[in-house]
Every structure is written in structure tokens, then in C-alpha cells.
Amino acid sequence: MSVQNEKKTISCKDKCPCRDECPLEKALNLIGGKWKIPILCSLYQDGTTRYNALRRKLKGITNTMLASSLRELESDGLILRTQYMEMPVRVEYSLTKECDDLMPILEQLAGWGAKERQGKTKGLSRHV
């Protein structure tokens, strides 16, 4: 993968100035996987959400996968888990300030994806 700027091209393979740890690779690892982006988007749209409401909204996700993805997102500092000592125990999830910085980038990426999809449905292709 390479990213082009006005003056230079950064290749994440051989020419990357950050050979040991590429920040783009790090970012993609944090949000990669089938369920992490849908979880983040759901919390972004709905705000603070309880576990079961999140599970109901994400059709097809298993309890194990939801719990695992939430743990990883919390560990990576993208979501906040709040547990209330009630009976039954109530757990809520929300986005952190760090994730607030990420959401506009994901919105731009979604816009790019929509344009790409629209171009392909019109039969346009930039690939030769």
C-alpha cells in the first residue's frame, strides 16, 4: 500500500520511513476485523449503549465475538466500559476522546468507499 502526497510517495513496504512500526499499519490493526468498525459506528450514532442493545443492533455477531471485540477496543483506548454495581449488573459502552478523533477519518473513508462503489455500478473502472 502506498500513500501519495504532493511531493512524495510513502510506501509501507520498502521505502517507509517508519520501517519498524508503520503508523498506518498500527491504525488499521486497531480497527481491523469484521466487527470493530460496525461497533464503533453504532456507538458513534447512538452514543452510550448497553451491551445487549449493542448485540441486538449488530445482526449476526455472537456473544463471544462481541465481548472479544469490545475488550480489544477498550484495551486500545477507543471505547470506554462503565460497569454499574446493580443487580443485574449494568454495563455501558461509549467512545473515548481518542476515538472522537478517528470518526471523521472513518466518515471520509466511507465517503470514498461510496464513490468507488458508485463508479463500479456505473461500469466505470480506473483499472486497466
N, C-alpha and C positions, 0 to 999 in steps of 0.2 A: 504494500500500500504506500502511496506517496501523497504528499500534500504540497500543492503548488502555491507559492506566494508570488508577488510581483517580481521579485528579484532572484529568488532561489527556490529550488525544489528540495524538499526533505523526504528522503526515502527511509522508511522504517526498517529496511533490510541492512544494506551495507554502508550507506552514507549518513545514517542517522547520527547526529552529534551526541546523542544520549544512548550510545550502544548498550550500556549495561542495563538501563531501565528506561524504556521509551515511555514518555508520559501518555501518549495516545494509547498504547497497548495497556497501560495501567488503567486508564479511564474506561476502556472497553471491557476490561476484565471485571471492573466494579459493577457494570450494568449489564454484562453479558448473560446469556441464558434465556430460556423461553419465557420465564415468568417475572423477572425483575422489572423490566420496563412496564408491563401491564400493572404491576403492583404500585410502582412509583406514579404512573399516570392516574390510577384510581385514587391514590391519596392526594394527589395534586388537585383533582377535580372535586373530590368530596370532602377534603380536609380530614381532620382526625376521625379515624374509623376503628370500630371494634373488630376483633379477629373474625367472628362469624359473619359479620356484614361483608367483610373483605372476601371471605371464602365464597359467599353466595354470589358476589359480583363477578368473580373470576371463574367463569364456567370451565369445568374440566380440570381444575387444579385439585390435587389430593391434599389432605391434611399434612402429610409428611413433606411434600414439596413446598407448600405454603410456609410451614414452620421453618423449614431449612432456609428458604429464600429470605424470610423476614429476619432470621438470625444473622445471615450474611450481610444483609443491608444495614442492620443495626451495628454489627461489628465494624463495617466500613464507614460508619458515621453518616449514612444517608437517611436513615429513619430513626425515630425516637420511639421507644417502647415504654409505655406507662402502665404499671400494674397497680390496681386499687385493691386494698385488702378488705374485700367484701365477700359475702357468701351469696352466690358463687363469685369466684374471683373474676374481676372485670379487667380486661387488657385492651388498651387502645394504642393505635399506631398513628404517627404523624411524620411529616417531612422535617428534616433539620434545616438550619440556615444554609449549610453546605449544599444540600440538595436544592434549595431555592435557587442557587446559582446555576445548577445543572439544568433546570427545567426549561429555560429559554433556549438552551442549546438543543434539547430534545425536540422542542417545538420547531426549530429551524430544520432539524433533521427530518421530522415528519413532513414538513412542507416540501423539502427536497424529494422525499420518497413519493409524495403525492404527484409531484410534477413528473417524476420518472415513470410512475405507473400510468399517468395520463398520456405521456408520449408513446408508451408501448401500446396502449389501447387504440391509439390513432394510427398505428402502424409505422410510427417514426422510430428510427433506430440510428444511434450515433456510432454504432459499431460497424466496422467494415468487414 
